[in-house]
Amino acid sequence: MKPLSLLQVIKLSVSALGLLLLLNQRSFAQANPTEQEIIQLSKDKWRWMSEKKVDTLATLFDDKAVFVHMGGSWGKSRELEVIQSGNIWYKQATIHSVSVNIIGSTAILLNDIDLVAQVGGNEVVNPFMVTEVYIKEKGQWKMGSLSFSRLTRPVKK
């Protein structure tokens, strides 16, 4: 086999570099930074809820936000009170899947989770589809709604 000339090596290198750049551009085009930002914000919110960081959550929750639980629905101040008092302690959310839809300045996130929570002193584990609605105002995402829908599937192990 005859060795490649310097010109042939350069041509192959440029072709390989072009192919890598093309593949790299396609992977970036598939990743939506806004969706990733919302997914990370949701993960952070679950951590803040488990750590009972009500001051941080108060900044995230819009003043008009609504929260829908199996036992009722209420607004921001009641949700923060429930978290701070430990009436509901969101101990751990195991996220099995997540999807995000962006509509204008609104992001709708769906989380399929198993939630370990302490409710009224009893630890419970429930499978939920959680709907989170975020609205971007003045360059910042605020939560407008958090709704828990209990799933009929068993808790995943």
KABELNOR-V332227 format. One record per residue. N is the residue number from 1. PHI is phi as a letter, one per 30 degrees, with the letter a starting at -180 (NA if undefined). D_FIRST is the distance of its C-alpha to the first C-alpha in Angstrom with 2 decimals. Layout:
BEGIN
n->N phi->PHI d_first->D_FIRST
n->N phi->PHI d_first->D_FIRST
END
This chain:
BEGIN
n->1 phi->NA d_first->0.00
n->2 phi->d d_first->3.79
n->3 phi->d d_first->6.51
n->4 phi->d d_first->9.22
n->5 phi->d d_first->12.37
n->6 phi->e d_first->15.64
n->7 phi->d d_first->17.00
n->8 phi->d d_first->14.36
n->9 phi->d d_first->14.99
n->10 phi->d d_first->18.69
n->11 phi->d d_first->18.66
n->12 phi->d d_first->17.08
n->13 phi->d d_first->19.60
n->14 phi->d d_first->22.45
n->15 phi->d d_first->21.72
n->16 phi->d d_first->21.66
n->17 phi->d d_first->24.81
n->18 phi->d d_first->26.50
n->19 phi->d d_first->25.92
n->20 phi->d d_first->27.35
n->21 phi->d d_first->30.31
n->22 phi->d d_first->31.02
n->23 phi->d d_first->31.06
n->24 phi->d d_first->33.18
n->25 phi->d d_first->35.66
n->26 phi->d d_first->36.09
n->27 phi->d d_first->36.94
n->28 phi->d d_first->39.46
n->29 phi->d d_first->40.97
n->30 phi->d d_first->41.64
n->31 phi->d d_first->43.41
n->32 phi->c d_first->46.92
n->33 phi->d d_first->48.28
n->34 phi->d d_first->51.88
n->35 phi->d d_first->51.37
n->36 phi->d d_first->49.75
n->37 phi->d d_first->52.71
n->38 phi->d d_first->55.20
n->39 phi->d d_first->53.46
n->40 phi->d d_first->53.56
n->41 phi->d d_first->57.18
n->42 phi->d d_first->58.11
n->43 phi->d d_first->56.51
n->44 phi->d d_first->58.39
n->45 phi->d d_first->61.59
n->46 phi->d d_first->61.36
n->47 phi->d d_first->60.98
n->48 phi->d d_first->63.89
n->49 phi->d d_first->66.01
n->50 phi->d d_first->65.35
n->51 phi->d d_first->66.17
n->52 phi->h d_first->69.26
n->53 phi->d d_first->68.30
n->54 phi->d d_first->70.96
n->55 phi->d d_first->70.85
n->56 phi->d d_first->67.15
n->57 phi->d d_first->67.76
n->58 phi->d d_first->70.78
n->59 phi->d d_first->68.52
n->60 phi->d d_first->66.04
n->61 phi->d d_first->68.73
n->62 phi->d d_first->70.34
n->63 phi->d d_first->74.15
n->64 phi->c d_first->74.40
n->65 phi->d d_first->71.80
n->66 phi->b d_first->72.71
n->67 phi->b d_first->71.75
n->68 phi->c d_first->72.10
n->69 phi->b d_first->72.36
n->70 phi->d d_first->73.55
n->71 phi->c d_first->76.93
n->72 phi->k d_first->77.46
n->73 phi->b d_first->76.32
n->74 phi->a d_first->77.18
n->75 phi->c d_first->76.22
n->76 phi->e d_first->74.53
n->77 phi->d d_first->77.41
n->78 phi->d d_first->78.00
n->79 phi->d d_first->74.29
n->80 phi->d d_first->74.17
n->81 phi->d d_first->77.43
n->82 phi->d d_first->76.10
n->83 phi->d d_first->72.99
n->84 phi->d d_first->74.96
n->85 phi->d d_first->77.67
n->86 phi->i d_first->75.22
n->87 phi->e d_first->76.86
n->88 phi->b d_first->73.28
n->89 phi->c d_first->70.69
n->90 phi->d d_first->67.20
n->91 phi->d d_first->65.69
n->92 phi->a d_first->62.16
n->93 phi->c d_first->60.35
n->94 phi->c d_first->57.28
n->95 phi->c d_first->55.36
n->96 phi->c d_first->53.59
n->97 phi->a d_first->52.61
n->98 phi->b d_first->53.24
n->99 phi->b d_first->53.16
n->100 phi->b d_first->54.24
n->101 phi->b d_first->55.56
n->102 phi->c d_first->56.29
n->103 phi->b d_first->59.09
n->104 phi->i d_first->59.95
n->105 phi->c d_first->61.08
n->106 phi->c d_first->61.50
n->107 phi->c d_first->59.03
n->108 phi->c d_first->59.73
n->109 phi->c d_first->57.98
n->110 phi->c d_first->58.23
n->111 phi->c d_first->57.68
n->112 phi->c d_first->57.76
n->113 phi->b d_first->59.04
n->114 phi->c d_first->60.89
n->115 phi->c d_first->63.54
n->116 phi->c d_first->65.25
n->117 phi->b d_first->68.52
n->118 phi->c d_first->71.85
n->119 phi->b d_first->74.57
n->120 phi->h d_first->78.19
n->121 phi->i d_first->77.30
n->122 phi->c d_first->75.30
n->123 phi->d d_first->71.54
n->124 phi->b d_first->70.05
n->125 phi->b d_first->66.57
n->126 phi->b d_first->66.13
n->127 phi->d d_first->63.27
n->128 phi->b d_first->63.51
n->129 phi->c d_first->61.93
n->130 phi->c d_first->62.72
n->131 phi->c d_first->62.93
n->132 phi->c d_first->62.67
n->133 phi->c d_first->63.47
n->134 phi->c d_first->62.59
n->135 phi->b d_first->63.83
n->136 phi->c d_first->62.42
n->137 phi->b d_first->65.30
n->138 phi->h d_first->65.08
n->139 phi->i d_first->61.40
n->140 phi->b d_first->62.10
n->141 phi->d d_first->61.73
n->142 phi->b d_first->64.99
n->143 phi->d d_first->65.55
n->144 phi->c d_first->67.94
n->145 phi->a d_first->67.96
n->146 phi->b d_first->66.94
n->147 phi->b d_first->67.72
n->148 phi->c d_first->67.26
n->149 phi->c d_first->67.10
n->150 phi->d d_first->67.24
n->151 phi->c d_first->64.70
n->152 phi->d d_first->65.61
n->153 phi->d d_first->62.44
n->154 phi->d d_first->62.80
n->155 phi->d d_first->61.69
n->156 phi->d d_first->58.02
n->157 phi->c d_first->57.39
END
